[in-house]
């Protein structure tokens, strides 16, 4: 075979080869589906995704749970993510629109390990990170977040199925799925009614708050069925808001109030035995009005329920329902919680991120979404002296 001999001088061939190499690198960089993590603060990074690989089974390997609070008032949607005091990084992620997917911005974290610095997260895990979106807003002004609820109180039925025979989606992937596809909050509900939701975190299931500028839904899996209500207090912590609302027992409790660790709450949703976050719910309900005035006002409202107050003796009333696990229920007397509360307070005093698996909890982030302007106002690790602002262009 005859070989072609270049007519260009050697230095020109070297230059052209180098140029071709640079162009190849540029093309590779442009083809990357996400930007490198940009550090904004300790345990906080920012990334942009041109694309990602949807995975509706996300969450099957995630064993840790979380508490959390959320509230919507007017155009402002506030959310606290409460989790172990560990060195797992969080990410602000902006996902670009493409055919069949709306643009969105929100918060995600890699929770496959208790301790997982950003330098130890693989490229594959980063590519899958949008599937672990805990809260966010899309270009249509649809916002959503997930909180845990005590699956033992429903005989674990919520972890199995909501719509047998429909496409399966793990509960952790629900927020991402809705942000990608929902034109409105009502549309998001319809999307989920056509899916079979399963899974949770160990003995905990999930429920969701979903809102747009017109309405707010609390969505839960009750007795193997998806239930969505838009007539609640627009507040969600860690108990079933939709649980048996029309039973005779529910109507009786609504009139008489219910006793929770020595304190009576009136006008509350019906509480199952392991209801968690009752006191946080009461705080948000009492000060609800300040959250509708501005993004800063909503941030102040969410600061009222930052999680480390669980360990402060001065917190009144003391947040006993954060300890309703195992044999402890909301019906227990305060003295019954003494040992577990003291153990948690002792751990909190250490402020050691390496205690595993039973470290104390804190509010990892406070996110405030402006439903009208598609913005995110973010406080990190219970630091309310400064915040970060993001806009979904």
C-alpha positions in Angstrom: 0.0 0.0 0.0 1.3 3.4 -1.0 1.9 5.7 2.0 0.9 9.4 1.8 3.7 11.7 2.6 2.8 15.1 4.0 4.0 18.2 2.1 4.0 20.3 5.3 7.3 21.2 7.0 7.9 19.3 10.4 7.2 22.4 12.6 3.8 22.9 10.9 2.9 19.3 11.4 3.8 19.5 15.1 1.7 22.7 15.4 -1.3 21.1 13.7 -1.0 18.0 15.9 -1.0 20.1 19.0 -4.0 22.1 17.8 -5.9 18.9 17.0 -5.1 17.6 20.5 -6.4 20.9 22.1 -9.6 20.7 20.0 -10.1 17.1 21.2 -9.7 18.1 24.8 -12.1 21.0 24.3 -14.7 18.7 22.7 -14.3 16.2 25.6 -14.7 19.0 28.2 -17.8 20.3 26.4 -19.3 16.8 26.3 -18.9 16.3 30.0 -22.4 16.0 31.5 -21.6 18.0 34.7 -19.2 20.6 35.9 -16.5 19.9 38.6 -17.7 20.4 42.1 -17.0 24.1 43.1 -16.5 24.5 46.8 -18.6 27.3 48.3 -18.1 26.5 52.0 -17.2 23.6 54.2 -19.5 20.7 53.3 -21.1 22.7 50.5 -20.4 22.5 46.7 -22.0 23.7 43.5 -22.5 21.8 40.3 -24.3 22.2 37.0 -25.6 19.3 35.0 -26.2 19.4 31.2 -27.5 15.9 31.6 -27.6 12.9 34.1 -28.8 9.3 34.1 -32.2 8.9 35.8 -32.4 6.0 38.2 -35.8 5.3 39.7 -34.2 2.7 42.1 -32.0 5.4 43.8 -32.2 5.0 47.6 -32.0 1.2 47.8 -28.5 1.4 49.1 -29.0 4.4 51.3 -29.5 3.3 54.9 -29.4 6.6 56.9 -32.6 8.5 57.7 -33.3 12.2 58.3 -35.8 14.3 60.2 -36.6 17.7 58.6 -39.2 20.4 58.6 -40.9 22.2 55.8 -43.5 24.9 55.4 -45.1 27.0 52.6 -46.6 30.4 53.0 -47.5 32.5 50.0 -44.6 32.5 47.5 -42.1 31.2 50.1 -41.3 27.6 50.7 -39.0 26.8 53.5 -37.2 23.5 54.3 -34.7 22.2 56.9 -32.7 19.1 56.1 -31.8 17.5 59.5 -29.1 14.8 59.5 -26.2 13.3 61.5 -23.3 15.6 62.4 -20.9 14.0 59.8 -18.6 15.1 57.0 -20.8 14.1 54.1 -20.8 17.0 51.6 -23.9 18.6 50.2 -24.3 19.9 46.7 -26.4 22.7 45.1 -27.2 21.2 41.7 -28.6 23.0 38.7 -30.0 20.6 36.1 -30.5 22.0 32.6 -33.7 21.5 30.6 -33.8 19.1 27.7 -36.6 17.4 25.7 -38.9 15.8 28.2 -37.3 17.4 31.2 -37.7 20.8 32.9 -34.7 22.8 34.3 -34.4 22.8 38.1 -32.2 23.8 41.0 -32.0 22.1 44.4 -30.0 20.3 47.1 -28.5 16.8 46.9 -26.1 14.7 49.0 -24.3 11.4 48.6 -25.6 9.3 51.6 -24.2 5.9 50.7 -21.6 6.4 53.4 -21.7 8.2 56.8 -18.3 9.7 56.0 -17.6 10.6 52.4 -15.5 13.6 51.6 -15.9 15.0 48.1 -12.5 13.7 47.0 -13.8 10.2 47.7 -16.9 10.4 45.6 -16.5 8.6 42.2 -17.4 10.1 38.9 -20.2 7.6 38.6 -21.6 8.7 41.9 -21.4 12.4 40.8 -23.2 11.5 37.6 -26.0 9.9 39.6 -26.2 12.7 42.2 -29.3 14.4 40.8 -31.2 11.2 41.7 -30.5 12.1 45.4 -32.3 15.4 45.3 -33.9 16.2 48.7 -35.5 19.5 47.8 -35.7 21.8 44.8 -37.7 23.9 42.4 -38.2 23.7 38.6 -38.6 26.3 35.9 -42.4 26.1 36.3 -42.2 27.2 40.0 -43.0 23.7 41.2 -41.1 23.0 44.5 -40.9 19.7 46.4 -39.1 18.1 49.4 -39.1 14.8 51.2 -39.2 14.1 55.0 -39.3 10.8 56.9 -42.3 9.3 58.6 -42.5 6.3 61.0 -43.3 3.2 58.8 -43.8 0.9 61.9 -47.0 2.7 62.7 -48.5 1.5 59.3 -47.1 -2.0 59.6 -44.5 -1.1 57.0 -47.1 -1.2 54.2 -45.8 2.1 52.9 -42.4 0.6 52.1 -43.9 -2.0 49.7 -46.1 -0.6 47.0 -48.7 2.1 46.2 -49.8 1.1 42.8 -49.0 -2.5 41.9 -48.3 -3.0 38.2 -47.3 0.6 37.5 -43.6 1.6 36.9 -41.7 1.3 40.1 -40.0 4.3 41.7 -38.1 4.4 45.0 -39.3 7.0 47.4 -36.0 8.8 47.3 -36.3 9.4 43.6 -39.7 11.0 43.8 -38.5 14.6 44.2 -36.2 14.4 41.2 -38.9 12.7 39.1 -41.4 15.4 39.9 -39.0 18.3 39.3 -38.1 16.9 36.0 -41.6 16.4 34.7 -44.3 18.4 36.6 -45.9 21.4 35.0 -47.7 22.3 38.2 -48.2 20.9 41.7 -51.5 19.2 40.7 -49.7 17.7 37.7 -47.0 16.3 40.0 -49.7 14.5 42.0 -51.1 13.0 38.9 -47.7 11.8 37.8 -47.1 10.0 41.1 -50.6 8.4 41.0 -49.4 6.6 37.9 -46.2 5.3 39.6 -45.7 2.5 42.1 -43.8 4.1 45.0 -41.8 1.8 47.3 -39.0 1.9 49.8 -37.7 4.1 52.6 -34.8 4.3 55.1 -34.7 1.3 57.3 -37.8 1.6 59.5 -38.7 5.0 58.1 -40.8 5.8 55.1 -41.1 9.1 53.3 -43.7 11.8 52.7 -43.5 14.9 50.6 -44.6 18.5 50.4 -45.3 19.7 46.9 -46.3 23.3 46.0 -46.6 25.9 43.3 -47.9 29.5 43.4 -51.5 28.2 43.6 -51.6 25.4 46.1 -49.7 23.0 48.5 -50.1 19.3 48.8 -48.9 16.9 51.5 -48.4 13.5 49.8 -48.2 10.2 51.7 -48.3 6.5 51.2 -51.2 5.3 53.5 -52.1 1.6 53.6 -50.6 0.9 50.2 -52.3 3.9 48.5 -51.0 7.4 47.5 -52.9 10.1 49.4 -52.5 13.8 48.5 -54.3 16.6 50.4 -54.2 20.4 49.6 -56.2 21.4 52.7 -53.6 21.1 55.4 -51.7 23.7 57.5 -49.0 23.8 54.8 -46.6 22.4 57.4 -44.8 19.0 57.4 -42.4 17.5 59.9 -42.2 13.8 60.6 -45.6 12.4 61.2 -48.5 11.3 59.0 -50.6 14.4 58.2 -53.1 12.3 56.2 -53.4 9.4 58.7 -57.1 8.3 59.1 -58.6 11.8 59.1 -62.2 10.8 58.9 -62.4 8.1 61.6 -64.5 8.5 64.7 -61.2 8.5 66.7 -59.8 11.3 64.6 -62.9 13.4 65.1 -62.8 12.8 68.9 -59.1 13.8 69.1 -59.8 16.9 67.1 -62.2 18.1 69.8 -60.3 17.0 72.9 -56.7 17.4 71.8 -54.1 14.7 72.3 -51.5 14.2 75.0 -47.9 14.0 73.8 -45.2 13.3 76.4 -47.1 15.2 79.1 -48.3 18.1 76.9 -51.7 18.4 75.3 -52.0 19.6 71.7 -55.3 20.7 70.3 -56.3 21.1 66.6 -53.4 18.9 65.4 -53.4 16.2 62.7 -53.9 12.8 64.2 -50.6 11.5 65.6 -49.5 7.8 65.3 -47.5 6.3 68.2 -44.1 7.1 66.9 -44.9 10.5 65.5 -41.7 12.6 65.4 -41.4 16.4 65.2 -44.6 17.3 67.0 -43.0 20.2 68.8 -41.4 21.5 65.6 -44.7 21.4 63.9 -46.2 23.5 66.8 -43.5 26.1 66.5 -44.0 26.5 62.8 -47.7 26.7 63.2 -47.5 29.4 65.9 -45.1 31.6 64.0 -46.4 30.7 60.5 -47.2 34.3 59.5 -43.6 35.5 59.5 -42.7 33.0 56.8 -45.0 34.6 54.2 -43.4 38.1 54.3 -40.1 37.5 52.6 -37.4 34.9 51.9 -35.5 36.3 55.0 -38.7 35.9 57.0 -39.1 32.3 56.0 -35.4 31.7 56.9 -36.1 33.1 60.3 -39.1 30.9 60.7 -37.0 27.8 59.8 -34.3 28.9 62.2 -36.8 28.5 65.0 -36.8 24.8 64.4 -33.0 24.2 63.8 -32.4 20.7 65.1 -29.7 21.2 67.8 -32.4 22.8 70.0 -33.4 19.2 70.6 -30.4 19.0 73.0 -30.9 22.3 74.7 -32.5 22.1 78.2 -33.8 25.7 77.7 -36.0 24.6 74.7 -39.6 25.0 75.9 -41.4 22.7 75.5 -38.6 20.1 75.3 -38.7 18.2 72.0 -39.5 14.7 73.4 -41.0 13.5 70.2 -37.5 13.5 68.5 -36.9 10.3 70.6 -40.0 8.3 69.7 -38.2 5.1 68.5 -38.2 1.6 69.8 -40.5 1.3 72.8 -40.8 5.1 73.3 -44.0 6.6 71.9 -45.7 10.0 72.2 -47.8 8.6 75.0 -44.8 8.0 77.3 -44.2 10.3 80.2 -41.3 12.7 80.1 -39.4 10.7 82.8 -39.4 7.7 80.4 -37.2 9.6 77.9 -34.6 10.6 80.5 -31.9 8.0 79.7 -32.0 8.4 75.9 -32.2 12.1 76.1 -29.2 12.3 78.4 -27.2 10.0 76.1 -28.0 12.3 73.1 -27.1 15.5 75.0 -23.7 13.9 76.1 -22.9 13.1 72.5 -24.0 16.6 71.3 -21.5 18.2 73.8 -18.6 16.4 72.1 -19.2 18.0 68.7 -17.2 15.1 67.1 -18.1 14.4 63.4 -16.5 10.9 63.6 -18.9 9.2 66.0 -20.7 6.6 64.1 -23.5 5.5 63.7 -25.2 7.3 66.6 -24.0 10.9 66.4 -26.1 13.8 67.3 -28.2 15.6 64.6 -28.2 19.1 63.3 -29.8 21.1 60.5 -27.6 20.6 57.5 -29.3 23.2 55.4 -32.1 25.7 55.5 -33.4 26.2 52.0 -36.0 28.9 51.1 -37.5 28.7 47.6 -39.3 31.7 46.0 -42.0 30.1 43.9 -42.6 33.2 41.9 -38.9 34.1 41.1 -37.5 30.6 41.0 -34.7 31.4 43.5 -33.0 29.5 46.3 -31.8 31.2 49.5 -29.5 28.9 51.5 -28.1 28.7 55.0 -25.6 25.9 55.8 -24.9 23.9 58.9 -27.0 26.1 61.2 -25.0 29.2 60.4 -27.6 31.9 60.0 -25.1 34.8 60.0 -24.7 34.4 56.2 -26.6 32.9 53.3 -26.0 32.0 49.6 -28.4 33.0 46.8 -29.1 31.1 43.6 -31.4 31.7 40.7 -32.8 29.3 38.2 -32.3 31.2 34.9 
